[in-house]
Structures are given as C-alpha cells and as structure tokens.
Amino acid sequence: MYALRDVPGKGKGLIAIENIPKGTQILSEQPVITTPKRQLDEERLKAQISQQVDSLSLDSSRAIRQKKLQDKFGFVCSCRLCSLSAEESQKNDKRLERIQELDDLVGREGMRMNFSLRTLRYVDERVRLYNEQGPGNSGLTRAYLDAAQIAIANGDLARGRVFAERAVEGWRVAQGSDSKEVIEYSSLVRNPAKLPLYGMSMKWKTSLEEIPQGLDVTDFEDWLWRREKPKKLEQVGQLTDLRNREIFPSFAGLPNSKSRDPDFYESVGGTLKPTRDWCFLGEIVGSTVLHHLELELKDIDDKKLPLHFNTTDRGSNLAPAQIQKGYTVAVLHAQRHVFMYGDPGIPHDNPQKLKIFPVSLKKLLELSDQGCQATGWNKRGHKADCKVLKSSNLQGLLALE
C-alpha cells in the first residue's frame, strides 16, 4: 500500500505504491495527546494538554523518558541524550534531578513572596545547569522570567529588563513572535515597573539606564546575577576577623547537608564543590565516647550542638588533653545535619578540616578584635595567642600548629 522512502529536502516519508481507495485506514496508533469526552472550559483544557506535552519533556531521567516513549510509540529512543554513556547519562540525570529540586525551591519561595538573594541564587544555578544540558530545554525561558520577577520585586529595573529580554527571546525562538508569551512579556521588557511585584522592596533599586556597558561576558553575568567575587581574607601577618558571620557562621548559618545551597556550593560537571571557604567555631562543653567520639559544642550564639566524629579512627587519635572543656574547635566547610537519633549537629569525616585551639571561644574572638593589636602585644602570652589568628586563608588557619 505504501512504503517508507527518502523525500528530497524533507527526510523520510510514507509514499503510496498503489492506488488507495478513499476511506482506507492506513495508520492506527494510540493518540499522543488526549482530551476528555466531557467538555472543559478553555483554560482547563489548555492546562491538561500542556501537562501531557510536558510529560515528554527532556527534563526527566533517561529511564523515564525512554519508558514513556516506548509506551506511547513502541520504540527505544536513541537521541543525543538517550545515547550517552552510562557515566554521562548518570551525570545528566543528576543535573535534571537538581534542576527539579531548584525549581521546587523557587516555587516555594515564590509562594511565600520571598524574593531574596538566595532565591536568585537558586535560579542562577538552575540556568547554569540548563546550559550544561545543551539546547532544547523549555525550562530555561521560565527560569529567566523567574529571575526577572525576583529582580523587579526588589526594585532592580536594570536586571529585570535584561532577564525579561532573555525570556522573551526564548519564547520567540520556540513559539514565534506572535505567541501569547512574547506579546505579554514584551511590555515587561519596555517597562519592568509595570509588574505588580515591583517595589515590594527597593533594596536593589536601579534604573533602566544602569545596565552596564563594555563589560566582557563573564563580568556582565556576574553583575547580572549579583554574584559576589570571593572575598579575600586578611594577608599573612594580619589578624583574621573571627566575628565575620559570612566566613565564620553560627550553627544556624551553616548549609544543610541535605540541600545544595548555592550560597556555598556550585555544580561542576555534576559534582558539588564549595564556592568559597567558611568555618564553624564552637567551644567544647562536654564529650562522650560510645561508638565514636562526640563533642558537645557551644557556638557564637550560645547554641549547644553535637559534633560527631565519623572519621576512620572515630576520633580515637585525639588525646584527652586535646579535647578539654573550654577549648575551641574549628571545622572547615561544616554542615548542619539531622541525625536519625539525637539532636541536629555537625558530622565530621575529614581530619584535615578540623583544628582544636587551646583557648576559649570568647578569648579567641577577643583576640581577633581590632583593639588587641594595639593593646595586647605587651601582655604576657598574648603574642603567642595571636599566632593562631595569623593566616592567609582558612586552610592555613586550620593547618597551624
């Protein structure tokens, strides 16, 4: 009746090889998109169709994508994503899982009307992951719109316009210049202040004329996403400011071990790496040993918490003289963790990231105060105490003897 043939300039096509009487059934397939028998209003009908289209999205793991396509069309997909090696496919799936996690976080923050810098960080990471995935991700356009709304809600018209322009351009490429989204959001490009969210806060206030010119791509993206350059700690010979909460956060300010906070981490090739250094300081108020060493610490806010030694030696390499009450523990890249049993605390599994100083937390903080340099050097023992504070970075701080 017909055959699959090459069609010049059009790829493959079904070509009749004999006369086919009118009314002859030539194909019989399950529909990709279905609508209910009962009539729905236009908006609900659009929503239902949209959900079915989204179910075939690239934003799901290879196993899920292939199963859906095999169930609907009866073939095993061998597209670019589905043809990746096992290792690359696993990295790809992790990126997609993280994208979904970030999307959920942004959605929850939006429901709370929380348009903070941290929420913008979530969108920033989402966009980076979409770009790692390659072209064809419809979620990228939506991410730019989310970023525009966050910026405009904080009074930042300059960044709001740039983000809105990128969203509109994405819709123009995917759906055409006459699409509903292009028409609706082009007005936002012209006048971002028309967004109802504008002015909820004015802490990022900028005008449309403040979009910087002449920056290279990297610097412009850093400006656009409000990415802060890593702050350099004091030079060797100067005192580290231990009261800097960004570098030395309290327990409440630490990242959660179960989430990937973009304030602390970034995804590099599917692997999370710290974007900067931070260090937790806590004073020892007690210790116990059962299956492993557990120190009870008190942070800068007087919050008590456990530090669990999950190292190979379970903390047995530390002599009792090293873990006395009143000594201060420093843990590089510490994380908050909710343990199955007991109170939330800090897990410790890398001996190179922990240092114990034979001084109280209060004294350590006093030593870092500006006044100690001028008044303390003449006091007996003060010069020796201050040596623990001299370091070019936190790695050096923890490596001091």
N, C-alpha and C positions, 0 to 999 in steps of 0.2 A: 504493500500500500504506500509506504513512504520509507525513506532512508535518511540516516544522519550523514550529511555532507558538509564539506567546506563551502562557505559562501564568501566570495571575494569582498574584502573590506568589512565583513560582519561576523567573522568567526564561524561557528558551527550553526547549522540549521536543519530542520526537517523538510525534506524535498519529496513531493509526491512522485511516485514512479509508475502510477497508473491512474486512470480516472476514478475519482472517489465520488460516489453518489451523495447528493445533498442529504444531510441528516445522519451520515455515518459517524459513529463515535470513533475518534482517532486517538484520544487520550483519556485516561481515567485515573485521577490522582486525588489524594486527600488534600483539602484546601490548607494552605499555609496559615491563612487568617480567616477566622470565622466570626460571625455576628449572631446574636441571639434571635430566635424566632419572634419573640415579642419586641415591640418597638421601644427603643430607648430614646431619650432626648439626645440632642446633638452632642452635648458636652460629654455625657456618659459614654456615648458610642465612640467618640474620639479617644477617650481615656482607655477604653477596652482594647481598641485596635492598637493604640500606642504601646500598651503593655505586651501585646503579642509580638509586635515588631521588636521591642526591646529585649525580648527573651532570646532573640537570635543575635544579640549584641556580641561584640568582641570582648566585652568586659566580663568574661567568665572564664573559668579554667578550661584547659583543653578537653578534659574528660567530659565536662558538662556540655561544651559546645558540640563535640563530636556525637554525643548521645542524642542531643536534640536534633541535629541534622540527620542522623541515621534514622531516628524515629519518624521524622517528618518526610524525609526524602529517600531513605533507603540506601544511602551511600556513606562511606567513611571519608571525611573531609581530609584533603591533603594540601590545604592552603599554606601560606607562609608561616602562620602561627602554629598550625597543626603539624607542620613538618619539622619543627625544631627538634634538636636532640633532646634526650631525656633531661640532661642537665640544664640546657637553656629553657626548656619548657617549664621546668620546676621554678626557675628564676622568674619566668614570665608569669606563672600562676601566683607566685608570692607578690609580685608587683600588683596584679589585679586584686588580690585579697587586701593589700594595703590601700589601694585606691578606694575600694568599697568601704573600708574602715574609716578612711579620712572623709569620704562623702557622708557617712553616717554622723561623724563628729561635727562636721559643718552644719548638717541639717539640725542636729540637736541644739547647737549654739544659736542657730537662726531662730528656732522656736522659742528660745529664751531671750531673744533680742540681744544677744551678746555678740557684738561686732568688735571684738578685741584684736590686738596684735597677734595673739596666739591663734585665733580663728583664721586670720590671714595667713599665718604660717602653715596651717593645715592645707589651705588652698594652694599655697606656693608648692608644697611638697607634692600635692596631687597633680599639678601641672607638670612638674619635673618628671613624675612617673609616667604620665601620659606621653610626654615627649620621648622618653626611653622606649615606650611601646612602639613608637612609629606612627605613621599617618593612619587615619581611618577611625579615630576614636571620637564619637559624638559627644562624650562627656567633657572633652576639653573646652568646648564652647561654653557649656554650662558653668564650668569652673571659672572661666573669665568673667561671666556675669556675676557669680558669687563674689569674686574679688572686687568687682565694680561696686556692688551693693555695700560691702564692708567699708571700702574707702569713702564712699559718698555719705554713709551713715556717720562717719567721723569728720565730715566737713571737708574731705580731701577731694576737691573737684578735679585737680590735675590728674591724679592717678585714676580717679573714677572714669574720666574721659578715655584714657588710654586703654583701660580694661574693657570698657564698653565697646570701643572701636574693634578690639580683637574678637570680642564675642560676635559682633555684627558681621565681621568679615568671615568668621567661621560659618555662620548661618548662610551668608551669601554664597559661599562656595558649595555648601552641602545642599541648599534648598532653593537657591535662586534669589535674585534681587526683589522679586515680588512676593516673597514668603512673608507670612504673618510676623515672624520674629524680626526679620530685617526692618520691616515697616515700623513695628512697635518700638524697637530699641534704637533705631537711628535717631529718634528725637532725644534719646538719653545721651547720645554722643554730642549732639548740638548743645544740649543744656542739661548736664548731670544734676543740677539743683532741683529739677522737676521731680526727681524720685521722692516719694513720700517719706523715705527714711532720712533724707537729708537734714542735717542739723540735730540729730539725736545727741551727738557730741560734736564739739568743734576742736577737739584736742589735736587733730591732724590738719587743721584748716590750711587750705591752699586755694589759689585762684587758678583759672584756666590758663593764665599766662605764665604759670610757674613750672610748666613742663620743661625740663632741661634740654638744651640743645648742645650738640657737639660731643656728647659722651660716646664712648665705644659701647659695644653691645653688652659686655659684662657689667660695666659701671651703670648703664641705664637700667638693666634688670635688677641690680642691687638697689638702685634708687626706687624703682617701681614697686618692688616687693618689700621695701623698708628693711632690707637685710643689713644688719649691723656688721661692720668689719670686726673681726675678732679683736678684743681689747688686749693690748699688751700689758702684761704685768710689769711691776717695777723692775728696773735694771738691777743687775747684781750689785750688792753693796747698799741698796736701799731697802727699807722695810716694807714687807708685803702688808697690805691693808686687809686684815682679817675680819674687819667689820663690813666688808663689801658683800652684800647679800646675794649679788649676782654670781660671784665667784665662790663664796662660802655660804651656801643656803642653809636654812634650818631644815629639820626633817620634813616639815610640811612643804618646803620649796623644792624638794628633790623630785626627779621624774619617777613616774610609776613604772615598775618593772614589766607590767603587762601591756603598757602602751608605748608608742614610739613618738614621743613628744618632739616636734620639730624645733623647739627652743633648745634642745640638747642633742638631737641626732639628725642625721640625714641618711638617705638610702644611696649607696654607691654600688652599682652593679647588683642590686638585690640584697646587699649586706648593709646593716645599720652600723654607722660609725659616728662617734661623738663629733659635733661641730666645734666644740670648744672644751676647755677644761673647767671643772668645778670640783669642789672638795667639801666634804662634810666634816665638821668638827664636833666632837662630843666628849664630855668628861665622864670618866669611869666612876660609877656609883655602886657597882657590885659586879660579881661574876659567879658563874656556876659551870660545872662540867658534868655532863651526863654522857650523851653520845658524842658531843663536841663541845668546844668552848663557847660559852655565851656570855657576852659582856652586857651589862645594863649601863646605858649611857644617858647623859642629860645634855640636850642641845642648847643653843644660844637663847632659846625661848623657854628654857627650863622644862621642856617636854622630855619625858623618860621613854626610852625605847630599847629593844634588844638588838644586839649585833651578833649574828650567828656566823661562826667560822665554818664554812663549807669547803675549806682548802683540803688538800690531800692529807695533811697531818692533823686536820681538825683543830688546829690551834695549839697542839701539844708542844710545838717548838718554842713557844713563849714561856719564859721563866716566870714564876710568881712575882718576882721583883719588878717585872716589866708591866704588869697589869694591876698596879696598886690603885686603890681608890684615890681620886684626885688627879690622876694623870689624864692627859688629853689624847684622844685618838683622832687621827686624820685619815679619811678614806676617800681616795680619788675616784671620781665617777660613780659615787654611791647612788643607789636606787632605793625607793620605797617598795616594800613587798608585803603582801598579805599572806602570812603563813597559814598552813592548814590548822595548826594548833598554836595557840598563844597570840600575843599582840602583834600588830604590824611592826615591822622593823627593817633592818638592813641586812641582806645576805652578803657575805664576804667570801670570795673564791679566788682572789689573786693576791698572793703575798706581796707582790711588788707595788700594790696600790694602797698599802696601809702603813702608817707610821704612828708610833706612840711617843709622845713628848712627856718628859718627867716634870710637867708643870700643870697647874690647874687651867681650865678654860678661861676663867676670869683673868688670871695673870697673863695668859697668852694674848688675850685681847688687849689688855692694858699695855703690854709690850709693843703692840702694833700701833698704838695711838701716836699721833704726831708729837705730843709733848715728851714722850720718853726719849727721843733722840737728843733733845736739848738738856733734859734734866737727869736722865738716868745713867749716863755713862760713868759718872763719878761714884755711883753706888757700888758697893762690893757685890760682885757676881752678876751685875746687870749686863755687862758687856758679853759675858758668856751666854746669858739667857737669850739675848737678842740674836745670837748666831742662828737660832732655829728659824728666824724670820727672814734671813737673807737668802734669796733665791731668784733666779731669772724667770722661773715658771714653777707650776705646781709639781711637775715631775721632779724638779730639783729639790723642792721643799720636802718631798717625801723621801728623797734619797739621802738627806743629810744624816750624819751620824751624831 
